């Protein structure tokens, strides 16, 4: 296998019409003889539960079946991920205006213990991922540079939101982006970057009786090691998760990167990107607008700014 360079990750946009995603999930469940699906989560994919099967409905940028091949490769390497459901079904609906079809894939349902994940074990799995050769990734699964993600195009995004954000908050966002412009050059360089999950944080790790499972591999990319440390550090700083989560993660990884300059830059830039994207989403979503305001209080320097939420 040889990984496929790309300029887009496996999924980089939401599924769009929720009704269409629900219809496709219901059609897939009916074809497989599963119970009627129930919406579990709506984000970059619409995720439905149907008995012992999870249906993921989204608009991948590559062959959807390659997600099953990626799961096989990661499991073989010792990284615990969700297993494909029997049959490895792919159901495709009609394309949208961009030409990307709406696709349903089927996965085994994980049973959470309801406890915190073993972050030492997660750190060890991330270290295993970082030590994999790019050729371990199926040739049909994209592995773009982390710098190509749409939410990482700060010049364009800042210009877009400037009319929507008050000057103190906007200036703080601009200053953060300006301060960290050199992070690529400070890293070991793209030629030596590693395979990264791209979004390792508590919402993407499920504690099971067999140990933690890392889910949502849609943002697999190449990047510096800190790319996979920054999400958890950012969640601790802004979303209020316990600091010991990262302490345990770093122990399992074998290195604490929290004071490393590139990781610091990525942690702060992730917070900026997370705020910018909520501002944009808030134009059409009242809940996102409220969350954007919560986040902007931090950028204004409000000492009473609340922790952020996932809404």
GUBA-479116 format. One record per residue (C-alpha): chain; residue number from 1; residue in three letters; x, y, z. Coordinates in steps of 0.2 Angstrom, whole numbers, padded with zeros to 4 digits. Layout:
BEGIN
+--------+-----+--------+-------+-------+-------+
! chaine ! num ! residu !     X !     Y !     Z !
+--------+-----+--------+-------+-------+-------+
!      A ! NUM !    ALA !     X !     Y !     Z !
...
+--------+-----+--------+-------+-------+-------+
***
This chain:
BEGIN
+--------+-----+--------+-------+-------+-------+
! chaine ! num ! residu !     X !     Y !     Z !
+--------+-----+--------+-------+-------+-------+
!      A !   1 !    UNK !  0000 !  0000 !  0000 !
!      A !   2 !    UNK !  0005 !  0018 ! -0003 !
!      A !   3 !    UNK ! -0004 !  0032 !  0005 !
!      A !   4 !    UNK ! -0012 !  0045 ! -0007 !
!      A !   5 !    UNK ! -0007 !  0063 ! -0005 !
!      A !   6 !    UNK ! -0021 !  0075 ! -0007 !
!      A !   7 !    UNK ! -0026 !  0092 ! -0003 !
!      A !   8 !    UNK ! -0042 !  0088 !  0006 !
!      A !   9 !    UNK ! -0045 !  0076 !  0021 !
!      A !  10 !    UNK ! -0057 !  0061 !  0020 !
!      A !  11 !    UNK ! -0071 !  0072 !  0026 !
!      A !  12 !    UNK ! -0070 !  0091 !  0027 !
!      A !  13 !    UNK ! -0088 !  0097 !  0026 !
!      A !  14 !    UNK ! -0104 !  0092 !  0035 !
!      A !  15 !    UNK ! -0117 !  0081 !  0026 !
!      A !  16 !    UNK ! -0129 !  0095 !  0022 !
!      A !  17 !    UNK ! -0147 !  0092 !  0022 !
!      A !  18 !    UNK ! -0151 !  0082 !  0038 !
!      A !  19 !    UNK ! -0167 !  0075 !  0031 !
!      A !  20 !    UNK ! -0157 !  0068 !  0016 !
!      A !  21 !    UNK ! -0145 !  0060 !  0028 !
!      A !  22 !    UNK ! -0159 !  0053 !  0039 !
!      A !  23 !    UNK ! -0168 !  0046 !  0024 !
!      A !  24 !    UNK ! -0152 !  0037 !  0018 !
!      A !  25 !    UNK ! -0149 !  0030 !  0035 !
!      A !  26 !    UNK ! -0167 !  0023 !  0036 !
!      A !  27 !    UNK ! -0165 !  0016 !  0018 !
!      A !  28 !    UNK ! -0148 !  0007 !  0023 !
!      A !  29 !    UNK ! -0155 !  0000 !  0039 !
!      A !  30 !    UNK ! -0170 ! -0007 !  0030 !
!      A !  31 !    UNK ! -0160 ! -0015 !  0017 !
!      A !  32 !    UNK ! -0149 ! -0023 !  0030 !
!      A !  33 !    UNK ! -0164 ! -0029 !  0041 !
!      A !  34 !    UNK ! -0159 ! -0017 !  0055 !
!      A !  35 !    UNK ! -0170 ! -0008 !  0067 !
!      A !  36 !    UNK ! -0175 !  0010 !  0062 !
!      A !  37 !    UNK ! -0160 !  0021 !  0065 !
!      A !  38 !    UNK ! -0159 !  0034 !  0078 !
!      A !  39 !    UNK ! -0148 !  0050 !  0076 !
!      A !  40 !    UNK ! -0134 !  0050 !  0089 !
!      A !  41 !    UNK ! -0123 !  0064 !  0083 !
!      A !  42 !    UNK ! -0123 !  0077 !  0069 !
!      A !  43 !    UNK ! -0107 !  0085 !  0064 !
!      A !  44 !    UNK ! -0095 !  0082 !  0050 !
!      A !  45 !    UNK ! -0105 !  0066 !  0048 !
!      A !  46 !    UNK ! -0123 !  0061 !  0053 !
!      A !  47 !    UNK ! -0121 !  0046 !  0065 !
!      A !  48 !    UNK ! -0135 !  0034 !  0068 !
!      A !  49 !    UNK ! -0138 !  0019 !  0079 !
!      A !  50 !    UNK ! -0147 !  0004 !  0072 !
!      A !  51 !    UNK ! -0147 ! -0010 !  0084 !
!      A !  52 !    UNK ! -0129 ! -0016 !  0086 !
!      A !  53 !    UNK ! -0123 ! -0006 !  0070 !
!      A !  54 !    UNK ! -0118 !  0012 !  0068 !
!      A !  55 !    UNK ! -0122 !  0021 !  0052 !
!      A !  56 !    UNK ! -0110 !  0035 !  0047 !
!      A !  57 !    UNK ! -0118 !  0046 !  0034 !
!      A !  58 !    UNK ! -0107 !  0059 !  0026 !
!      A !  59 !    UNK ! -0099 !  0066 !  0010 !
!      A !  60 !    UNK ! -0081 !  0058 !  0009 !
!      A !  61 !    UNK ! -0069 !  0065 ! -0003 !
!      A !  62 !    UNK ! -0062 !  0048 ! -0008 !
!      A !  63 !    UNK ! -0069 !  0030 ! -0010 !
!      A !  64 !    UNK ! -0079 !  0027 !  0006 !
!      A !  65 !    UNK ! -0074 !  0009 !  0007 !
!      A !  66 !    UNK ! -0056 !  0015 !  0010 !
!      A !  67 !    UNK ! -0061 !  0019 !  0027 !
!      A !  68 !    UNK ! -0064 !  0000 !  0031 !
!      A !  69 !    UNK ! -0046 ! -0003 !  0024 !
!      A !  70 !    UNK ! -0039 !  0010 !  0035 !
!      A !  71 !    UNK ! -0047 !  0002 !  0050 !
!      A !  72 !    UNK ! -0039 ! -0014 !  0045 !
!      A !  73 !    UNK ! -0022 ! -0006 !  0044 !
!      A !  74 !    UNK ! -0023 !  0003 !  0060 !
!      A !  75 !    UNK ! -0029 ! -0012 !  0070 !
!      A !  76 !    UNK ! -0015 ! -0023 !  0062 !
!      A !  77 !    UNK ! -0003 ! -0009 !  0068 !
!      A !  78 !    UNK ! -0010 ! -0010 !  0086 !
!      A !  79 !    UNK ! -0021 !  0005 !  0086 !
!      A !  80 !    UNK ! -0038 !  0002 !  0093 !
!      A !  81 !    UNK ! -0052 !  0009 !  0082 !
!      A !  82 !    UNK ! -0070 !  0005 !  0078 !
!      A !  83 !    UNK ! -0071 ! -0011 !  0067 !
!      A !  84 !    UNK ! -0082 ! -0012 !  0051 !
!      A !  85 !    UNK ! -0098 ! -0020 !  0053 !
!      A !  86 !    UNK ! -0101 ! -0037 !  0044 !
!      A !  87 !    UNK ! -0103 ! -0035 !  0026 !
!      A !  88 !    UNK ! -0093 ! -0018 !  0025 !
!      A !  89 !    UNK ! -0108 ! -0010 !  0017 !
!      A !  90 !    UNK ! -0107 !  0006 !  0007 !
!      A !  91 !    UNK ! -0123 !  0014 !  0001 !
!      A !  92 !    UNK ! -0122 !  0029 ! -0010 !
!      A !  93 !    UNK ! -0136 !  0042 ! -0013 !
!      A !  94 !    UNK ! -0136 !  0055 ! -0027 !
!      A !  95 !    UNK ! -0122 !  0069 ! -0028 !
!      A !  96 !    UNK ! -0125 !  0087 ! -0022 !
!      A !  97 !    UNK ! -0120 !  0102 ! -0031 !
!      A !  98 !    UNK ! -0102 !  0099 ! -0028 !
!      A !  99 !    UNK ! -0102 !  0082 ! -0035 !
!      A ! 100 !    UNK ! -0099 !  0073 ! -0019 !
!      A ! 101 !    UNK ! -0111 !  0059 ! -0015 !
!      A ! 102 !    UNK ! -0120 !  0056 !  0001 !
!      A ! 103 !    UNK ! -0113 !  0040 !  0008 !
!      A ! 104 !    UNK ! -0118 !  0028 !  0022 !
!      A ! 105 !    UNK ! -0105 !  0016 !  0029 !
!      A ! 106 !    UNK ! -0108 !  0003 !  0043 !
!      A ! 107 !    UNK ! -0098 !  0000 !  0059 !
!      A ! 108 !    UNK ! -0099 ! -0010 !  0075 !
!      A ! 109 !    UNK ! -0107 ! -0002 !  0090 !
!      A ! 110 !    UNK ! -0096 !  0002 !  0104 !
!      A ! 111 !    UNK ! -0102 !  0000 !  0122 !
!      A ! 112 !    UNK ! -0094 !  0014 !  0133 !
!      A ! 113 !    UNK ! -0090 !  0010 !  0151 !
!      A ! 114 !    UNK ! -0096 !  0028 !  0155 !
!      A ! 115 !    UNK ! -0079 !  0031 !  0163 !
!      A ! 116 !    UNK ! -0064 !  0042 !  0158 !
!      A ! 117 !    UNK ! -0053 !  0034 !  0145 !
!      A ! 118 !    UNK ! -0036 !  0027 !  0149 !
!      A ! 119 !    UNK ! -0026 !  0042 !  0142 !
!      A ! 120 !    UNK ! -0009 !  0033 !  0144 !
!      A ! 121 !    UNK ! -0015 !  0020 !  0132 !
!      A ! 122 !    UNK ! -0021 !  0033 !  0120 !
!      A ! 123 !    UNK ! -0004 !  0041 !  0121 !
!      A ! 124 !    UNK !  0004 !  0025 !  0117 !
!      A ! 125 !    UNK ! -0008 !  0022 !  0102 !
!      A ! 126 !    UNK ! -0004 !  0039 !  0095 !
!      A ! 127 !    UNK !  0014 !  0036 !  0097 !
!      A ! 128 !    UNK !  0012 !  0020 !  0087 !
!      A ! 129 !    UNK !  0003 !  0030 !  0073 !
!      A ! 130 !    UNK !  0017 !  0042 !  0072 !
!      A ! 131 !    UNK !  0029 !  0029 !  0070 !
!      A ! 132 !    UNK !  0020 !  0021 !  0055 !
!      A ! 133 !    UNK !  0026 !  0023 !  0038 !
!      A ! 134 !    UNK !  0014 !  0033 !  0026 !
!      A ! 135 !    UNK !  0014 !  0017 !  0015 !
!      A ! 136 !    UNK !  0004 !  0008 !  0029 !
!      A ! 137 !    UNK ! -0011 !  0019 !  0024 !
!      A ! 138 !    UNK ! -0022 !  0012 !  0010 !
!      A ! 139 !    UNK ! -0018 !  0020 ! -0006 !
!      A ! 140 !    UNK ! -0036 !  0026 ! -0009 !
!      A ! 141 !    UNK ! -0036 !  0035 !  0008 !
!      A ! 142 !    UNK ! -0031 !  0053 !  0008 !
!      A ! 143 !    UNK ! -0017 !  0059 !  0019 !
!      A ! 144 !    UNK ! -0015 !  0078 !  0015 !
!      A ! 145 !    UNK ! -0004 !  0090 !  0024 !
!      A ! 146 !    UNK ! -0012 !  0097 !  0039 !
!      A ! 147 !    UNK ! -0010 !  0115 !  0033 !
!      A ! 148 !    UNK ! -0022 !  0112 !  0019 !
!      A ! 149 !    UNK ! -0038 !  0110 !  0030 !
!      A ! 150 !    UNK ! -0051 !  0123 !  0026 !
!      A ! 151 !    UNK ! -0052 !  0129 !  0044 !
!      A ! 152 !    UNK ! -0033 !  0132 !  0044 !
!      A ! 153 !    UNK ! -0034 !  0145 !  0030 !
!      A ! 154 !    UNK ! -0032 !  0160 !  0042 !
!      A ! 155 !    UNK ! -0030 !  0174 !  0030 !
!      A ! 156 !    UNK ! -0046 !  0170 !  0021 !
!      A ! 157 !    UNK ! -0056 !  0166 !  0037 !
!      A ! 158 !    UNK ! -0051 !  0182 !  0046 !
!      A ! 159 !    UNK ! -0056 !  0192 !  0031 !
!      A ! 160 !    UNK ! -0072 !  0183 !  0031 !
!      A ! 161 !    UNK ! -0077 !  0186 !  0049 !
!      A ! 162 !    UNK ! -0070 !  0204 !  0052 !
!      A ! 163 !    UNK ! -0087 !  0212 !  0049 !
!      A ! 164 !    UNK ! -0095 !  0200 !  0062 !
!      A ! 165 !    UNK ! -0083 !  0202 !  0076 !
!      A ! 166 !    UNK ! -0079 !  0217 !  0088 !
!      A ! 167 !    UNK ! -0062 !  0225 !  0086 !
!      A ! 168 !    UNK ! -0054 !  0219 !  0103 !
!      A ! 169 !    UNK ! -0058 !  0201 !  0099 !
!      A ! 170 !    UNK ! -0054 !  0202 !  0081 !
!      A ! 171 !    UNK ! -0037 !  0210 !  0085 !
!      A ! 172 !    UNK ! -0033 !  0196 !  0097 !
!      A ! 173 !    UNK ! -0037 !  0183 !  0084 !
!      A ! 174 !    UNK ! -0026 !  0192 !  0071 !
!      A ! 175 !    UNK ! -0012 !  0194 !  0084 !
!      A ! 176 !    UNK ! -0012 !  0175 !  0088 !
!      A ! 177 !    UNK ! -0011 !  0171 !  0070 !
!      A ! 178 !    UNK !  0003 !  0183 !  0067 !
!      A ! 179 !    UNK !  0013 !  0177 !  0082 !
!      A ! 180 !    UNK !  0013 !  0160 !  0076 !
!      A ! 181 !    UNK !  0016 !  0162 !  0057 !
!      A ! 182 !    UNK !  0032 !  0153 !  0058 !
!      A ! 183 !    UNK !  0027 !  0137 !  0065 !
!      A ! 184 !    UNK !  0030 !  0126 !  0049 !
!      A ! 185 !    UNK !  0048 !  0132 !  0048 !
!      A ! 186 !    UNK !  0050 !  0129 !  0067 !
!      A ! 187 !    UNK !  0044 !  0111 !  0065 !
!      A ! 188 !    UNK !  0056 !  0098 !  0058 !
!      A ! 189 !    UNK !  0048 !  0102 !  0041 !
!      A ! 190 !    UNK !  0034 !  0094 !  0030 !
!      A ! 191 !    UNK !  0046 !  0081 !  0023 !
!      A ! 192 !    UNK !  0049 !  0073 !  0040 !
!      A ! 193 !    UNK !  0031 !  0075 !  0047 !
!      A ! 194 !    UNK !  0021 !  0060 !  0053 !
!      A ! 195 !    UNK !  0004 !  0052 !  0051 !
!      A ! 196 !    UNK ! -0008 !  0061 !  0063 !
!      A ! 197 !    UNK ! -0026 !  0058 !  0068 !
!      A ! 198 !    UNK ! -0029 !  0076 !  0069 !
!      A ! 199 !    UNK ! -0042 !  0077 !  0082 !
!      A ! 200 !    UNK ! -0037 !  0067 !  0098 !
!      A ! 201 !    UNK ! -0048 !  0074 !  0112 !
!      A ! 202 !    UNK ! -0061 !  0066 !  0124 !
!      A ! 203 !    UNK ! -0076 !  0067 !  0112 !
!      A ! 204 !    UNK ! -0066 !  0056 !  0100 !
!      A ! 205 !    UNK ! -0060 !  0043 !  0112 !
!      A ! 206 !    UNK ! -0072 !  0030 !  0119 !
!      A ! 207 !    UNK ! -0068 !  0020 !  0135 !
!      A ! 208 !    UNK ! -0073 !  0002 !  0133 !
!      A ! 209 !    UNK ! -0070 ! -0014 !  0143 !
!      A ! 210 !    UNK ! -0057 ! -0019 !  0130 !
!      A ! 211 !    UNK ! -0048 ! -0002 !  0133 !
!      A ! 212 !    UNK ! -0050 !  0015 !  0124 !
!      A ! 213 !    UNK ! -0055 !  0016 !  0106 !
!      A ! 214 !    UNK ! -0050 !  0031 !  0095 !
!      A ! 215 !    UNK ! -0064 !  0036 !  0083 !
!      A ! 216 !    UNK ! -0066 !  0048 !  0069 !
!      A ! 217 !    UNK ! -0051 !  0046 !  0057 !
!      A ! 218 !    UNK ! -0058 !  0058 !  0044 !
!      A ! 219 !    UNK ! -0044 !  0071 !  0047 !
!      A ! 220 !    UNK ! -0030 !  0059 !  0045 !
!      A ! 221 !    UNK ! -0015 !  0070 !  0038 !
!      A ! 222 !    UNK !  0003 !  0072 !  0039 !
!      A ! 223 !    UNK !  0009 !  0085 !  0052 !
!      A ! 224 !    UNK !  0022 !  0088 !  0066 !
!      A ! 225 !    UNK !  0019 !  0077 !  0081 !
!      A ! 226 !    UNK !  0012 !  0092 !  0091 !
!      A ! 227 !    UNK ! -0003 !  0091 !  0079 !
!      A ! 228 !    UNK ! -0009 !  0077 !  0089 !
!      A ! 229 !    UNK ! -0005 !  0084 !  0106 !
!      A ! 230 !    UNK ! -0013 !  0101 !  0103 !
!      A ! 231 !    UNK ! -0031 !  0096 !  0103 !
!      A ! 232 !    UNK ! -0031 !  0089 !  0120 !
!      A ! 233 !    UNK ! -0021 !  0103 !  0127 !
!      A ! 234 !    UNK ! -0033 !  0115 !  0119 !
!      A ! 235 !    UNK ! -0048 !  0105 !  0127 !
!      A ! 236 !    UNK ! -0040 !  0106 !  0144 !
!      A ! 237 !    UNK ! -0037 !  0125 !  0142 !
!      A ! 238 !    UNK ! -0053 !  0130 !  0135 !
!      A ! 239 !    UNK ! -0066 !  0117 !  0137 !
!      A ! 240 !    UNK ! -0062 !  0113 !  0156 !
!      A ! 241 !    UNK ! -0055 !  0095 !  0154 !
!      A ! 242 !    UNK ! -0043 !  0089 !  0168 !
!      A ! 243 !    UNK ! -0025 !  0093 !  0166 !
!      A ! 244 !    UNK ! -0021 !  0075 !  0171 !
!      A ! 245 !    UNK ! -0028 !  0069 !  0154 !
!      A ! 246 !    UNK ! -0013 !  0076 !  0145 !
!      A ! 247 !    UNK ! -0001 !  0071 !  0159 !
!      A ! 248 !    UNK ! -0006 !  0053 !  0156 !
!      A ! 249 !    UNK ! -0007 !  0055 !  0137 !
!      A ! 250 !    UNK !  0011 !  0062 !  0137 !
!      A ! 251 !    UNK !  0017 !  0047 !  0148 !
!      A ! 252 !    UNK !  0010 !  0035 !  0136 !
!      A ! 253 !    UNK !  0017 !  0044 !  0121 !
!      A ! 254 !    UNK !  0034 !  0044 !  0129 !
!      A ! 255 !    UNK !  0036 !  0063 !  0127 !
!      A ! 256 !    UNK !  0028 !  0079 !  0135 !
!      A ! 257 !    UNK !  0027 !  0092 !  0121 !
!      A ! 258 !    UNK !  0016 !  0104 !  0130 !
!      A ! 259 !    UNK !  0031 !  0117 !  0132 !
!      A ! 260 !    UNK !  0037 !  0113 !  0114 !
!      A ! 261 !    UNK !  0036 !  0129 !  0104 !
!      A ! 262 !    UNK !  0027 !  0121 !  0089 !
!      A ! 263 !    UNK !  0014 !  0113 !  0100 !
!      A ! 264 !    UNK !  0011 !  0129 !  0109 !
!      A ! 265 !    UNK !  0008 !  0137 !  0092 !
!      A ! 266 !    UNK ! -0004 !  0124 !  0086 !
!      A ! 267 !    UNK ! -0013 !  0124 !  0103 !
!      A ! 268 !    UNK ! -0017 !  0142 !  0102 !
!      A ! 269 !    UNK ! -0020 !  0142 !  0083 !
!      A ! 270 !    UNK ! -0033 !  0128 !  0086 !
!      A ! 271 !    UNK ! -0042 !  0139 !  0098 !
!      A ! 272 !    UNK ! -0042 !  0153 !  0085 !
!      A ! 273 !    UNK ! -0049 !  0141 !  0072 !
!      A ! 274 !    UNK ! -0062 !  0134 !  0083 !
!      A ! 275 !    UNK ! -0068 !  0152 !  0087 !
!      A ! 276 !    UNK ! -0068 !  0157 !  0069 !
!      A ! 277 !    UNK ! -0078 !  0142 !  0063 !
!      A ! 278 !    UNK ! -0091 !  0145 !  0077 !
!      A ! 279 !    UNK ! -0093 !  0163 !  0071 !
!      A ! 280 !    UNK ! -0096 !  0157 !  0053 !
!      A ! 281 !    UNK ! -0108 !  0144 !  0059 !
!      A ! 282 !    UNK ! -0117 !  0156 !  0070 !
!      A ! 283 !    UNK ! -0124 !  0166 !  0054 !
!      A ! 284 !    UNK ! -0136 !  0152 !  0052 !
!      A ! 285 !    UNK ! -0137 !  0143 !  0068 !
!      A ! 286 !    UNK ! -0143 !  0152 !  0084 !
!      A ! 287 !    UNK ! -0134 !  0139 !  0096 !
!      A ! 288 !    UNK ! -0118 !  0141 !  0086 !
!      A ! 289 !    UNK ! -0120 !  0160 !  0088 !
!      A ! 290 !    UNK ! -0122 !  0159 !  0107 !
!      A ! 291 !    UNK ! -0106 !  0148 !  0108 !
!      A ! 292 !    UNK ! -0096 !  0160 !  0097 !
!      A ! 293 !    UNK ! -0100 !  0174 !  0109 !
!      A ! 294 !    UNK ! -0094 !  0163 !  0123 !
!      A ! 295 !    UNK ! -0078 !  0160 !  0114 !
!      A ! 296 !    UNK ! -0076 !  0178 !  0109 !
!      A ! 297 !    UNK ! -0076 !  0183 !  0128 !
!      A ! 298 !    UNK ! -0060 !  0174 !  0130 !
!      A ! 299 !    UNK ! -0052 !  0184 !  0115 !
!      A ! 300 !    UNK ! -0058 !  0200 !  0122 !
!      A ! 301 !    UNK ! -0048 !  0197 !  0138 !
!      A ! 302 !    UNK ! -0063 !  0194 !  0149 !
!      A ! 303 !    UNK ! -0057 !  0187 !  0165 !
!      A ! 304 !    UNK ! -0074 !  0180 !  0169 !
!      A ! 305 !    UNK ! -0075 !  0171 !  0152 !
!      A ! 306 !    UNK ! -0083 !  0154 !  0153 !
!      A ! 307 !    UNK ! -0077 !  0137 !  0147 !
!      A ! 308 !    UNK ! -0082 !  0133 !  0130 !
!      A ! 309 !    UNK ! -0095 !  0120 !  0125 !
!      A ! 310 !    UNK ! -0096 !  0108 !  0110 !
!      A ! 311 !    UNK ! -0112 !  0115 !  0104 !
+--------+-----+--------+-------+-------+-------+
***
